[in-house]
Amino acid sequence: MLARLRYAFRSSLGQVCESDESFVQRCTLWMQERLQYGNSWKCWIAEHQQTPVGNLWAQLIEKVPNPTSEPEYHAYLTNFYVRKHYCGQGIGSLLLSAALAWIQTNDVHAVILWPTEPSRSFYLRRGFSVREDLMELIIGTGNK
């Protein structure tokens, strides 16, 4: 179910280069491994009448130990998706609130994410800011 939500989300953003069956099988295995107890990944699922309509994933990223009082984790939010028919009903806000509540219990310094252009205002309204001190180097080209 989660792998199918992932396929629906990402296939809506660009050209698909893998069949849905192949992707779902590969992604299901990846997700099962990551969601084992004690792993750094967590997922929240939104349902409507027992049907999954959205999800949000978070990963705790360890920082190198620090001799100051600064928290020693970052949290990475990803794969935040609500099916189009259910957008605007507060489901995304509920998913984000649940994730942030969990994050606040885990000694996290900062939450990071890469928003889509349409989702930027959603995050800004919830206290996220655009950082000017973050740098990135794109290594992959997006092709398999």
N, C-alpha and C positions, 0 to 999 in steps of 0.2 A: 504494500500500500504506500509506504513512504517513498520507495523507488519510483512508483508510478507518479506520485506528486512531483518528484524531482524532474522526471521526464517531461511532464506537462509544463512545469515552470521553465526549464531551460530550452525546450524545443520551441517555446513561444518567443524566444529572444533571438533566434538565428537559425542558420542552415543546419539541419541534422545530418550527421555523418555516420550514424549507427542505428540499426533497427531498434524499435521500441522493445522487442523481446530480448535482444542481446543486451541492451543497456539495462533493462530492469533486472535481469539475472546478475550481471556484473555489479550493479549498484546495490542490490539486495545483500550480496555477500559482504561488500564493503561496509554497509550500514550495520549489519549484524555484528561484525567485528568491533566496530567503533562504539556500539551501544552496550557492550558488555560491562557489568558492574566494575567500578574502579577505573574505567577509562576516562579520558579527559573530555569526551564528547557527551552532549545531552541534547535531547530533542523534545519539543512540545508539539502536540497535535491538537488542532481544533476540529470538532465534529459538529455536524448538524444532523439530527435524527439518525445517529450512528453511522453517518457517512463522513469520511475525512474531507475537510474543505480547506485546510491550511496547515502549515507547519513552520517551525523556526528551529534552527540548529545553533548550538553554541559550543565552542571549544575553549577550555582553559589552556593558556599558554604560559608555561613556567618561565620566569625570569631568572637570571643568574642571581644567587643569594646576595643580599644587600645588607650592609651593616647599619643602615639607617632604618627609620620606622616606615619606610615606603613599602606598600604591599608588594608581594612577590609573584603576582600573576597578572596577565592581561586576559581579556576575554574577546574572542572573535565570534561575531554573529554572522551567519551565512544561511543560504537556502531559505530565506524568509519568503513564504509564498502563501497567498490566499487566492483561491479560485475566483475568477473574475465575477461570477454571479453573486459572490458573497462579500465583495469589496464594499467598503463604505458602511458596514454594519457593526463596526467596533471589534471585529475578530482580530485584526492585526494588532490593535492596541492591547487586547487581552493577552495575545501571545507574547508581545514585547514585555508587558508588565510581569508575566510569569517568568520569563527569562531573566529580566533584570533583578527580580526578587531572589532568584537562585544565585545569580552572579554576586549580589551583595553579601551573600553568606560565605563567599569563597576567597577572601583576601585579594580582591582584584583592584589593580591600580587604574586601568582604563579599559574601555570597551572600544573595539575597532570593527569596522565593516567597510565594504565597498558597495555603496548604494547604486541602484539604477537611477537614471535621471528622474523618472516619474516619482520615485520614492524619497527623494531628497527632502521635500517639504515635510513629509511624515516624520522623519528623524529630527529635523530642525525643531518642529513643534514639540518634540519630546525631550529637548535639552541637549541633543547632540550638536556638535559644532564642526565646521570645516577647519581643519588644521593646516597651518602653513609651515609647520616644522617637521612634517612627515615626508620622507623621500621613498621612492620606489624605483626598482630596476626591473623592467619586464624582461623575463628570460624566454618564456615560451611564446610561440606564435599563435597558439590556439588550435593548431593542426595536430592531429594524432600521428 
